[in-house]
Amino acid sequence: MFNDNEYALVIDSIGARNEKAKQLTKECKKDIEKLKTLMKGDEVYLASGSDYTAKLSVYTVDSLNEDKLFTICKSCPELSGTIKTKEYVDMDELERLLYSEEVPNSVKAELATCYVPEERTRLTLAKKKREEE
């Protein structure tokens, strides 16, 4: 069974290592963002060091501009049922209406502008496999 002094030593040791880990994580995140920016700017998608390989993936995701969607749905009588009490768009109801062809194509086109493409990058580091000598 540990005594109070032993607990204190273990707790302080864990706390100190945790602080170091947090600092290293913070530094790594900064370095990763810098490397991603450099690789993307140079259009390099695969690079190697002596021990690791870095692979950069660039992809686009659609992000919904909810304010714009809300404004469009509020102004269109066919979509009035999608606005809820706390002023949010009922996406299930909106989808049902869009698929049921009750909404004019002009409104559908306007709704499509609520999706904003966002470019994202992902950096993957992998340890190189050493050839057996």
DOMAR-270874 format. One line per 3 residues: number of its first residue (from 1); for each residue x, y, z of N, C-alpha, C. Coordinates in pm, whole numbers, padded with zeros to 5 digits. Layout:
# residues N
NUM	X,Y,Z,X,Y,Z,X,Y,Z ~ ...
***
This chain:
# residues 133
1	00086,-00118,00000,00000,00000,00000,00090,00124,00000 ~ 00053,00223,-00080,00129,00347,-00090,00105,00434,00032 ~ 00208,00508,00069,00187,00610,00172,00167,00744,00101
4	00135,00847,00177,00106,00977,00117,00222,01031,00034 ~ 00343,01008,00077,00460,01057,00006,00476,00987,-00129 ~ 00449,00856,-00130,00459,00781,-00256,00351,00826,-00356
7	00231,00849,-00306,00125,00903,-00392,00167,01036,-00451 ~ 00222,01122,-00368,00264,01254,-00413,00368,01243,-00524 ~ 00463,01152,-00507,00567,01134,-00608,00509,01087,-00741
10	00421,00989,-00736,00360,00936,-00858,00273,01042,-00924 ~ 00193,01111,-00845,00104,01214,-00899,00185,01325,-00965 ~ 00290,01372,-00895,00374,01478,-00953,00444,01430,-01080
13	00488,01306,-01083,00554,01250,-01201,00458,01246,-01320 ~ 00337,01197,-01294,00236,01191,-01400,00203,01332,-01448 ~ 00185,01424,-01355,00152,01562,-01392,00260,01625,-01477
16	00387,01604,-01440,00498,01661,-01517,00505,01602,-01657 ~ 00487,01468,-01667,00489,01404,-01799,00371,01448,-01883 ~ 00256,01468,-01819,00138,01514,-01891,00161,01654,-01948
19	00223,01741,-01870,00254,01877,-01917,00349,01872,-02037 ~ 00450,01784,-02029,00544,01768,-02141,00471,01718,-02265 ~ 00381,01621,-02245,00304,01566,-02357,00219,01675,-02422
22	00154,01758,-02341,00073,01867,-02394,00158,01963,-02477 ~ 00276,01997,-02427,00365,02088,-02497,00412,02027,-02629 ~ 00449,01899,-02626,00491,01831,-02749,00378,01825,-02851
25	00257,01798,-02803,00141,01794,-02892,00120,01929,-02958 ~ 00132,02035,-02879,00115,02171,-02930,00221,02201,-03037 ~ 00346,02166,-03009,00455,02189,-03104,00435,02107,-03231
28	00393,01981,-03216,00369,01895,-03333,00259,01951,-03421 ~ 00150,01998,-03359,00040,02054,-03437,00088,02172,-03520 ~ 00170,02258,-03460,00225,02373,-03531,00311,02328,-03649
31	00398,02231,-03623,00486,02180,-03727,00409,02111,-03839 ~ 00305,02038,-03803,00223,01971,-03903,00155,02073,-03993 ~ 00097,02177,-03934,00031,02280,-04015,00131,02348,-04109
34	00252,02374,-04058,00356,02436,-04141,00393,02344,-04257 ~ 00413,02215,-04228,00449,02120,-04333,00337,02105,-04436 ~ 00212,02101,-04389,00099,02091,-04481,00095,02212,-04574
37	00116,02331,-04519,00116,02454,-04599,00229,02451,-04702 ~ 00347,02411,-04659,00461,02406,-04751,00439,02303,-04862 ~ 00397,02184,-04824,00375,02079,-04924,00266,02118,-05022
40	00158,02175,-04971,00048,02216,-05059,00095,02326,-05153 ~ 00168,02424,-05100,00218,02534,-05183,00313,02486,-05291 ~ 00393,02386,-05261,00489,02331,-05358,00428,02219,-05442
43	00301,02188,-05416,00231,02078,-05484,00307,01947,-05471 ~ 00356,01922,-05350,00424,01797,-05318,00328,01716,-05232 ~ 00294,01595,-05277,00195,01516,-05205,00255,01394,-05137
46	00383,01368,-05162,00453,01259,-05098,00597,01302,-05077 ~ 00644,01295,-04954,00781,01334,-04923,00834,01240,-04817 ~ 00966,01222,-04817,01027,01129,-04722,01142,01192,-04648
49	01155,01152,-04524,01273,01181,-04445,01351,01052,-04435 ~ 01447,01045,-04345,01524,00921,-04334,01443,00811,-04263 ~ 01351,00850,-04176,01275,00750,-04101,01125,00749,-04130
52	01073,00859,-04183,00929,00871,-04201,00894,00918,-04341 ~ 00773,00886,-04383,00718,00933,-04510,00594,01015,-04478 ~ 00581,01130,-04545,00463,01215,-04526,00380,01214,-04654
55	00252,01195,-04637,00160,01195,-04750,00056,01303,-04724 ~ 00038,01393,-04821,-00059,01500,-04810,-00179,01469,-04897 ~ -00296,01472,-04838,-00422,01453,-04911,-00497,01584,-04907
58	-00545,01629,-05021,-00626,01750,-05029,-00763,01708,-05081 ~ -00867,01746,-05010,-01001,01708,-05051,-01098,01821,-05017 ~ -01216,01814,-05074,-01317,01917,-05054,-01440,01854,-04990
61	-01494,01923,-04892,-01620,01882,-04830,-01717,01999,-04842 ~ -01845,01967,-04846,-01946,02072,-04851,-01992,02106,-04711 ~ -01986,02232,-04679,-02029,02281,-04549,-02159,02358,-04570
64	-02256,02334,-04487,-02386,02398,-04502,-02388,02535,-04435 ~ -02425,02637,-04512,-02444,02771,-04459,-02587,02776,-04405 ~ -02601,02748,-04277,-02734,02734,-04218,-02812,02865,-04215
67	-02744,02977,-04199,-02813,03106,-04200,-02878,03131,-04336 ~ -02804,03102,-04442,-02858,03122,-04576,-02973,03025,-04602 ~ -02957,02900,-04559,-03062,02801,-04576,-03189,02846,-04502
70	-03174,02894,-04381,-03287,02940,-04301,-03360,03055,-04373 ~ -03284,03151,-04425,-03343,03266,-04494,-03423,03221,-04617 ~ -03367,03129,-04694,-03436,03080,-04814,-03563,03005,-04776
73	-03552,02916,-04678,-03670,02838,-04637,-03779,02928,-04579 ~ -03739,03033,-04508,-03836,03124,-04448,-03910,03205,-04556 ~ -03841,03235,-04666,-03901,03318,-04771,-03984,03239,-04872
76	-03976,03107,-04867,-04047,03023,-04965,-04167,02957,-04898 ~ -04290,02989,-04942,-04409,02931,-04880,-04411,02778,-04882 ~ -04356,02718,-04989,-04355,02572,-04999,-04269,02507,-04890
79	-04176,02584,-04835,-04084,02529,-04735,-04113,02578,-04593 ~ -04224,02646,-04574,-04254,02705,-04443,-04263,02599,-04333 ~ -04300,02477,-04366,-04311,02370,-04267,-04177,02322,-04215
82	-04069,02366,-04277,-03936,02321,-04231,-03881,02408,-04119 ~ -03940,02527,-04097,-03892,02617,-03992,-03957,02578,-03860 ~ -03876,02555,-03760,-03926,02511,-03630,-03922,02624,-03530
85	-03980,02602,-03412,-03996,02705,-03310,-03865,02774,-03274 ~ -03759,02698,-03257,-03631,02756,-03221,-03557,02804,-03346 ~ -03628,02823,-03449,-03577,02870,-03577,-03458,02789,-03626
88	-03490,02664,-03658,-03393,02580,-03727,-03467,02512,-03840 ~ -03395,02464,-03936,-03457,02399,-04050,-03467,02250,-04020 ~ -03587,02196,-04032,-03610,02053,-04017,-03559,01986,-04144
91	-03440,01931,-04138,-03375,01876,-04257,-03452,01757,-04314 ~ -03515,01677,-04228,-03594,01564,-04277,-03714,01613,-04358 ~ -03782,01715,-04307,-03897,01771,-04378,-03852,01837,-04508
94	-03741,01908,-04503,-03688,01972,-04624,-03656,01867,-04729 ~ -03591,01760,-04688,-03557,01653,-04782,-03682,01590,-04841 ~ -03782,01566,-04756,-03908,01508,-04805,-03972,01597,-04910
97	-03977,01728,-04883,-04037,01822,-04978,-03958,01829,-05109 ~ -03828,01828,-05098,-03745,01835,-05219,-03764,01712,-05307 ~ -03774,01596,-05245,-03792,01472,-05322,-03934,01455,-05374
100	-04031,01520,-05310,-04170,01505,-05352,-04207,01599,-05467 ~ -04109,01676,-05514,-04128,01768,-05627,-04227,01880,-05598 ~ -04249,01914,-05470,-04339,02023,-05434,-04269,02159,-05438
103	-04140,02157,-05453,-04062,02281,-05448,-04018,02317,-05589 ~ -04039,02443,-05629,-03999,02486,-05763,-03847,02471,-05784 ~ -03807,02444,-05908,-03666,02428,-05940,-03584,02553,-05908
106	-03646,02670,-05920,-03573,02793,-05889,-03533,02796,-05741 ~ -03622,02746,-05655,-03592,02741,-05512,-03486,02635,-05484 ~ -03496,02522,-05554,-03396,02416,-05538,-03257,02469,-05576
109	-03252,02545,-05683,-03124,02603,-05727,-03070,02698,-05621 ~ -03159,02776,-05562,-03117,02870,-05458,-03071,02794,-05333 ~ -03141,02686,-05300,-03101,02605,-05185,-02963,02543,-05206
112	-02933,02507,-05328,-02803,02446,-05358,-02688,02540,-05326 ~ -02714,02671,-05329,-02608,02767,-05298,-02576,02773,-05149 ~ -02654,02702,-05066,-02628,02699,-04922,-02508,02609,-04889
115	-02471,02525,-04983,-02355,02440,-04960,-02231,02510,-05010 ~ -02137,02527,-04920,-02013,02597,-04950,-01899,02496,-04946 ~ -01827,02480,-05058,-01717,02384,-05055,-01602,02436,-04968
118	-01549,02348,-04888,-01434,02382,-04803,-01322,02285,-04838 ~ -01205,02340,-04866,-01092,02253,-04894,-01026,02215,-04762 ~ -00994,02090,-04750,-00928,02042,-04629,-00804,01964,-04670
121	-00710,01960,-04580,-00589,01882,-04606,-00566,01787,-04489 ~ -00509,01673,-04522,-00476,01575,-04419,-00332,01532,-04444 ~ -00253,01533,-04340,-00114,01490,-04349,-00101,01360,-04272
124	-00048,01258,-04340,-00029,01129,-04278,00120,01098,-04273 ~ 00170,01068,-04155,00310,01029,-04140,00315,00880,-04111 ~ 00405,00812,-04178,00421,00668,-04153,00569,00638,-04138
127	00600,00556,-04042,00740,00516,-04022,00780,00425,-04137 ~ 00897,00454,-04193,00946,00371,-04304,00982,00233,-04252 ~ 00957,00133,-04338,00996,-00002,-04302,01143,-00018,-04336
130	01218,-00069,-04242,01361,-00091,-04261,01383,-00225,-04332 ~ 01469,-00220,-04433,01504,-00346,-04500,01598,-00423,-04410 ~ 01578,-00552,-04402,01664,-00633,-04318,01799,-00649,-04386
133	01904,-00633,-04308,02039,-00640,-04364,02100,-00775,-04347
***
